[in-house]
Amino acid sequence: MNEQVQIELKKIFNSRFSTSESTRANYARGEDTFDPVLSQAVVFPETNKEVSQILKICNENKIPVVPFGTGTSLEGNVVGNDKGITISLEKMNKILSINIEDFDCRVQACVTREQLNDYLREDGVFFPIDPGANAAIGGMASTSASGTMAVKYGTMKTVITGLTVVLANGDIINTGSRTKKTSAGYNLTNLFIGSEGTLGIITEIQLRLSPVPESIMSAVCHFPSLKDAVNTAQQIIQYGVSVARIEMLNKDQMEISKEYSKLKDVEPLPTLFFEFHGSELSNNESIKIVEDLSKENNGSSFKWAKDLEERNKLWKARWDVYYSVKALIDNGRVYSTDVCLPISKITECVNFAEKEVKKFGLRAPMVGHLGDGNFHVLLPYDPSKKETYDKIRKFSDLLIKKTLELEGTITGEHGVGLHKKEYLLKEHPDNLPVMKSIKRTIDPNNIMNPGKIFDLN
């Protein structure tokens, strides 16, 4: 970045433009395994117009740009660029409109899911996409996130009806609409969802909201084997039972979570966490079927979280999984990978993962959103021990190979980032030329988060 560009940006943003090493270090990576890469500067816009100004300047001078939200991404999606700048959207955190009658809202990119649901608390509606981390909604759109309640409420692609995006040349476009459906031209909204900042910067999101259910009931069920637990989840979906969440924790993860989250009345066994949303009558009907299916697969009696405090404690333990694993090693890192399978194939793939990881002598807690075929393997390691990382990567290679053989996908919700570029080539070799063509058309100078998802050259 040349001196003239620094002067120009400093003039526009004053104290919201920083070249200090400490600031740059704070925005150098997400919750991934990569070493931090410090961009040459960090800038903090507050409006669409300001984002446009930054991109116009950077595009004219061919300066790479990395968009940054809350930094909770796991695949290297927001690692900095030592030749460019990082744009932190943290000041773009306003809820712009709420339309209770139409069950929708519009928010700026760095509104977090918890912030939005706190705001909606008294309105009888909520934002249902819950990836666990208190992620920014713009970042969730950029990685096409989903999380624990996708089995009932869908993913970010399901709930987003429109976006405001600033393109590489500074143009501001508005995609989609507030309506439930549209057939007006190309679906540009879904083009930008999952693009990880490589096509433009998402600055506003139009979202569908859901009514708060009359009754919410949560339960835990233990199983003697992981296979029994996964079979149960698979059968629940195949029976068409209405369930909001089916979360799996394997034995290793339950031992870790019990200690880290101070859980009582749970066993260190493969476990399913259930949550049911609906009327009391419909929930009771669903629960009866799920209990019967669980018992047929050797499941324990259900342990209920009957009130809000108990439910929150139960799910907080689930949300703390990443940090509970990270805490196993001082200054450790967690290689967290996710794959997604057709429901009928999930049991085979989870069993394969558990067997293979033991051959490498690795510790591998597992969690899964089994209702939609998505599961995660978390592998803690000491970054100073390269041989451990090499083993982890070999295991990951085998897991991806098995996933693709079973007609699954290399990532259900984390995105590609830096970690999974070679895996994307294996899954979609025929698609990559088209993706690159789109990238070159929209971002001819390759300034938008270059090197993420794929290498252009």
C-alpha positions in Angstrom: 0.0 0.0 0.0 1.6 3.2 -1.1 1.9 6.3 1.0 -0.6 8.3 -1.1 -3.3 5.7 -0.4 -2.6 5.8 3.3 -2.9 9.6 3.3 -6.2 9.4 1.4 -7.7 6.8 3.7 -6.4 8.6 6.8 -8.0 11.8 5.6 -11.4 10.2 5.2 -11.4 8.0 8.3 -9.1 9.8 10.8 -8.9 7.6 13.9 -10.9 4.9 12.2 -7.9 4.1 10.0 -5.0 2.3 11.9 -1.6 1.0 11.0 -0.6 0.2 14.5 0.8 -3.3 15.0 -1.5 -4.2 17.9 -4.6 -3.2 15.9 -3.5 -5.1 12.9 -2.7 -8.2 15.0 -6.2 -8.2 16.4 -7.7 -8.6 12.9 -5.1 -11.0 11.5 -7.0 -14.3 11.7 -10.2 -16.0 13.0 -10.6 -19.1 15.2 -8.6 -21.2 12.8 -5.2 -23.0 12.8 -3.3 -20.5 10.7 -0.6 -18.2 11.9 -1.8 -14.6 11.9 -1.1 -12.5 8.9 -1.1 -8.8 9.6 -2.6 -6.6 6.8 -0.9 -3.2 6.3 -3.8 -1.4 7.9 -7.3 -1.8 9.4 -10.1 0.6 8.5 -13.5 0.8 10.3 -16.3 2.1 8.1 -19.8 2.9 9.4 -21.9 3.2 6.2 -22.3 1.7 2.8 -20.9 4.8 1.3 -17.7 4.6 3.3 -17.2 0.9 2.3 -17.7 2.1 -1.3 -15.1 4.8 -0.9 -12.5 2.3 0.5 -13.1 -0.2 -2.3 -12.9 2.4 -5.1 -9.5 3.5 -3.7 -8.3 0.0 -3.3 -9.5 -1.1 -6.7 -7.8 1.8 -8.5 -4.6 1.0 -6.7 -5.0 -2.8 -6.9 -4.8 -3.2 -3.1 -6.2 -6.5 -1.7 -9.0 -6.2 0.8 -10.1 -8.7 3.6 -13.5 -8.2 5.1 -13.7 -9.0 8.9 -16.7 -9.4 11.2 -16.4 -11.0 14.6 -13.5 -13.3 13.7 -15.3 -16.6 14.6 -14.6 -18.4 11.2 -12.8 -21.7 11.3 -11.3 -22.3 7.9 -8.9 -19.3 7.4 -11.7 -17.2 5.8 -10.5 -13.9 7.4 -6.7 -14.4 7.6 -5.1 -11.1 6.7 -3.2 -10.1 3.6 0.3 -8.6 4.1 0.0 -6.5 0.9 -3.5 -5.2 1.6 -5.9 -3.9 4.2 -8.5 -5.4 6.4 -12.0 -3.8 6.6 -13.5 -4.4 10.0 -17.3 -4.0 9.8 -17.7 -3.9 13.6 -19.1 -0.4 13.6 -21.8 -1.4 11.1 -23.9 -3.0 13.8 -27.3 -1.3 13.6 -30.7 -3.0 13.3 -32.3 -1.0 10.5 -35.9 -2.2 10.5 -38.2 -4.7 12.1 -41.5 -5.7 10.5 -43.3 -8.0 12.9 -46.4 -8.2 10.7 -44.4 -9.6 7.8 -41.9 -11.6 10.0 -38.8 -9.9 8.6 -36.1 -7.4 9.4 -33.1 -5.7 7.9 -29.7 -5.4 9.7 -26.2 -4.2 9.1 -23.5 -6.8 8.6 -22.0 -6.8 12.1 -25.2 -7.2 14.0 -24.7 -10.5 15.8 -27.3 -13.2 16.2 -27.5 -12.8 20.0 -27.9 -9.0 19.6 -30.8 -9.4 17.2 -32.6 -12.0 19.3 -32.1 -9.8 22.4 -33.7 -6.9 20.4 -36.6 -9.1 19.4 -37.2 -10.6 22.8 -40.5 -8.9 23.4 -41.9 -9.2 19.9 -42.8 -12.8 19.7 -40.4 -13.6 16.9 -36.8 -14.7 16.7 -33.9 -15.3 14.3 -33.5 -19.1 14.2 -30.0 -19.7 12.6 -27.7 -20.7 15.4 -24.2 -21.7 14.6 -23.1 -21.6 18.2 -20.7 -18.8 18.2 -22.1 -15.3 18.5 -21.2 -14.6 14.9 -22.0 -11.5 12.8 -24.9 -12.0 10.5 -22.9 -10.7 7.6 -20.2 -13.3 8.2 -22.9 -16.0 8.6 -24.2 -14.9 5.1 -20.7 -14.9 3.7 -20.0 -18.5 4.8 -23.5 -19.8 4.3 -23.7 -20.8 7.9 -26.5 -22.9 9.5 -26.0 -24.6 12.8 -28.1 -26.5 15.2 -31.6 -25.6 14.2 -31.2 -26.1 10.4 -33.3 -29.3 10.6 -36.4 -27.2 11.3 -35.6 -23.7 10.2 -33.2 -24.1 7.4 -29.9 -22.3 6.7 -28.8 -18.8 5.9 -29.8 -19.4 2.3 -33.3 -20.2 3.6 -33.8 -17.0 5.7 -32.1 -14.4 3.6 -34.3 -12.7 1.0 -32.0 -9.8 0.0 -28.6 -8.2 0.5 -26.8 -4.9 0.1 -23.4 -5.7 -1.4 -20.5 -3.3 -2.2 -18.6 -4.6 -5.3 -14.9 -4.3 -5.9 -15.2 -1.2 -8.0 -17.3 0.5 -5.2 -20.7 0.0 -6.8 -23.5 -0.6 -4.3 -26.2 -3.1 -5.3 -29.3 -4.3 -3.6 -30.4 -7.9 -4.4 -33.6 -9.7 -3.8 -36.6 -8.1 -2.0 -38.7 -8.4 1.1 -41.1 -10.8 -0.5 -41.3 -14.6 0.1 -40.5 -15.3 -3.5 -39.4 -13.6 -6.7 -38.5 -14.7 -10.2 -37.0 -11.4 -11.3 -33.8 -12.3 -13.1 -30.7 -14.0 -11.8 -30.6 -15.1 -8.1 -27.8 -12.7 -7.2 -28.6 -13.0 -3.5 -27.6 -16.7 -3.4 -24.5 -15.9 -5.5 -23.1 -13.8 -2.7 -24.2 -16.1 0.1 -21.2 -18.4 0.7 -18.8 -16.3 -1.4 -16.7 -15.5 1.7 -16.0 -11.9 0.7 -14.4 -12.9 -2.6 -17.0 -11.1 -4.8 -18.0 -8.2 -2.7 -18.7 -7.0 0.9 -22.1 -7.8 2.3 -23.1 -4.7 4.3 -26.9 -5.3 4.9 -29.0 -8.4 5.1 -32.8 -8.8 4.7 -33.9 -11.7 7.0 -37.0 -13.8 7.5 -37.9 -14.2 11.2 -39.9 -17.1 12.8 -42.6 -17.0 15.5 -41.5 -18.0 19.0 -43.0 -21.4 19.5 -45.6 -21.9 22.2 -43.7 -24.7 23.8 -39.9 -25.5 23.9 -38.7 -28.7 25.5 -35.1 -30.0 25.6 -33.8 -33.4 26.6 -30.7 -35.5 26.7 -30.4 -39.2 25.9 -27.3 -41.4 26.3 -26.3 -44.4 24.2 -23.9 -47.3 24.7 -22.3 -46.6 21.3 -21.9 -43.8 18.8 -23.5 -46.0 16.1 -26.7 -46.3 18.2 -26.9 -42.6 18.7 -26.4 -41.8 15.0 -28.9 -44.5 13.9 -31.5 -42.9 16.2 -31.0 -39.5 14.7 -31.2 -40.9 11.2 -34.4 -42.8 11.9 -36.0 -39.7 13.5 -35.5 -37.7 10.3 -36.6 -40.6 8.1 -39.8 -40.9 10.1 -40.5 -37.2 9.5 -40.7 -36.3 13.2 -40.9 -32.6 13.9 -37.8 -31.7 15.9 -35.9 -28.4 16.1 -32.5 -29.8 17.1 -30.7 -33.1 17.2 -27.1 -32.6 18.4 -24.7 -35.4 18.8 -21.6 -35.5 21.1 -19.4 -38.5 21.1 -18.0 -40.1 24.3 -14.8 -38.1 24.2 -16.6 -34.8 23.9 -19.1 -35.7 26.6 -16.2 -36.3 29.0 -14.6 -33.0 28.1 -17.9 -31.0 28.3 -18.9 -32.6 31.6 -15.6 -31.4 33.1 -15.4 -28.0 31.4 -19.0 -26.9 31.7 -19.6 -28.5 35.1 -22.5 -30.6 33.9 -24.4 -32.7 36.4 -26.7 -35.7 35.9 -25.1 -36.6 32.5 -23.0 -39.6 31.6 -19.7 -39.6 29.7 -21.3 -41.6 26.9 -22.3 -40.9 23.2 -25.2 -38.5 23.7 -28.0 -36.9 21.7 -29.3 -33.4 22.7 -32.9 -32.9 21.5 -35.1 -29.8 21.4 -38.7 -29.7 20.3 -40.5 -26.5 19.2 -44.3 -26.3 18.7 -47.5 -26.5 20.6 -47.5 -28.6 23.7 -49.7 -31.2 22.0 -47.5 -31.5 19.0 -44.3 -31.6 21.1 -45.7 -34.4 23.2 -46.5 -36.5 20.1 -43.1 -35.9 18.7 -41.4 -36.7 22.0 -43.2 -40.0 22.3 -42.0 -41.2 18.9 -38.4 -40.0 19.6 -38.4 -41.8 22.9 -39.5 -45.0 21.3 -36.9 -44.8 18.6 -34.2 -44.0 21.1 -35.2 -47.0 23.3 -35.1 -49.3 20.2 -31.5 -48.2 19.7 -30.5 -48.9 23.4 -31.0 -45.3 24.5 -31.3 -44.3 28.1 -34.4 -42.6 29.6 -34.7 -39.0 28.6 -33.3 -36.4 31.0 -35.4 -33.2 30.7 -34.4 -29.5 30.9 -37.8 -28.2 31.9 -37.3 -24.5 32.3 -35.4 -21.8 30.5 -32.4 -21.8 33.0 -31.9 -25.5 32.6 -32.2 -25.3 28.8 -29.7 -22.5 28.6 -27.2 -24.4 30.8 -27.6 -27.5 28.6 -27.1 -25.6 25.3 -24.3 -23.5 26.7 -22.4 -26.6 27.3 -22.9 -27.5 23.6 -21.8 -24.0 22.5 -18.7 -24.2 24.7 -17.5 -27.4 22.8 -14.8 -25.6 20.8 -13.4 -23.8 23.8 -13.6 -26.9 26.0 -11.4 -28.7 23.4 -9.0 -25.8 23.0 -8.5 -25.7 26.8 -7.1 -29.2 26.7 -3.7 -27.9 25.5 -1.9 -24.8 26.8 -1.6 -22.3 23.9 -3.1 -25.1 21.7 -5.1 -24.9 18.5 -8.1 -26.8 17.3 -8.4 -28.2 13.8 -12.1 -28.2 13.4 -13.5 -29.7 10.2 -17.0 -30.3 9.0 -18.6 -32.5 6.4 -22.2 -33.1 5.4 -23.8 -36.3 4.1 -27.1 -37.5 2.8 -29.1 -38.7 5.8 -28.9 -42.3 4.8 -25.1 -42.1 4.7 -24.4 -40.3 8.0 -24.0 -43.4 10.1 -21.4 -44.9 7.8 -19.4 -41.7 7.7 -19.4 -41.0 11.4 -18.4 -44.6 12.2 -15.6 -44.4 9.6 -14.3 -41.1 11.2 -14.2 -42.6 14.7 -12.3 -45.7 13.6 -9.8 -43.9 11.4 -8.9 -41.3 13.9 -7.9 -44.0 16.4 -5.4 -45.4 13.9 -3.6 -42.1 14.0 -3.5 -42.0 17.8 -5.3 -38.6 17.8 -7.8 -37.3 20.2 -10.9 -36.3 18.2 -14.0 -35.2 20.0 -17.0 -35.1 17.6 -20.2 -33.1 17.5 -22.9 -33.1 14.9 -26.0 -31.5 13.7 -27.3 -34.9 12.8 -30.7 -33.7 11.7 -29.2 -32.4 8.5 -26.4 -34.8 8.1 -23.6 -32.4 9.2 -20.9 -33.3 11.7 -17.7 -31.9 13.0 -14.4 -33.4 14.2 -12.4 -31.3 16.5 -8.7 -32.2 16.8 -6.7 -30.3 19.5 -2.9 -30.1 19.0 0.2 -28.2 20.0 1.2 -26.0 17.0 4.9 -26.5 17.7 4.5 -30.2 16.9 4.4 -30.3 13.1 4.2 -34.1 13.1 0.8 -34.0 14.9 -0.6 -31.5 12.4 0.6 -33.7 9.6 -1.3 -36.7 11.1 -4.4 -34.5 11.5 -4.2 -33.4 7.8 -3.9 -37.1 6.7 -6.9 -38.0 8.7 -8.8 -35.0 7.2 -7.8 -36.2 3.7 -9.3 -39.6 4.4 -12.5 -38.2 5.9 -13.0 -36.0 2.8 -12.3 -38.9 0.5 -14.9 -41.0 2.3 -17.4 -38.1 2.4 -17.2 -37.6 -1.4 -17.5 -41.4 -2.0 -20.8 -41.2 -0.1 -22.0 -38.3 -2.2 -21.5 -35.8 0.6 -19.9 -32.3 0.6 -16.6 -31.1 2.0 -18.3 -28.5 4.2 -21.8 -28.1 5.4 -21.4 -24.7 7.0 -17.8 -23.6 7.7 -17.0 -22.6 4.1 -13.8 -23.2 2.2 -11.4 -20.4 3.2 -7.8 -21.5 3.0 -8.1 -24.9 4.6 -10.4 -26.6 2.0 -9.2 -25.2 -1.3 -7.7 -28.5 -2.5 -10.8 -30.3 -1.3 -13.1 -28.0 -3.3 -11.1 -29.0 -6.4 -11.9 -32.7 -5.6 -15.6 -32.0 -5.1 -16.3 -29.6 -7.9 -13.5 -29.7 -10.6 -16.1 -28.9 -13.2 -17.5 -25.9 -11.3 -14.2 -24.1 -10.6 -13.7 -22.7 -14.1 -17.2 -21.1 -13.9 -16.5 -19.8 -10.4 -13.3 -18.2 -11.6 -15.0 -16.7 -14.6 -17.6 -15.1 -12.2 -14.8 -13.8 -10.0 -12.9 -12.3 -12.9 -16.0 -10.6 -14.2 -17.0 -9.0 -10.8 -13.5 -8.5 -9.4 -11.1 -8.1 -12.4 -8.3 -6.9 -10.3 -8.7 -9.7 -7.8 -8.7 -7.5 -4.7 -11.5 -9.1 -2.8 -10.2 -11.6 -0.2 -7.8 -13.1 -2.8 -6.6 -16.6 -2.3 -9.7 -17.7 -0.4 -11.9 -20.5 -1.8 -9.6 -20.9 -4.8 -6.4 -19.4 -6.3 -7.4 -17.4 -9.3 -4.2 -17.7 -11.2 
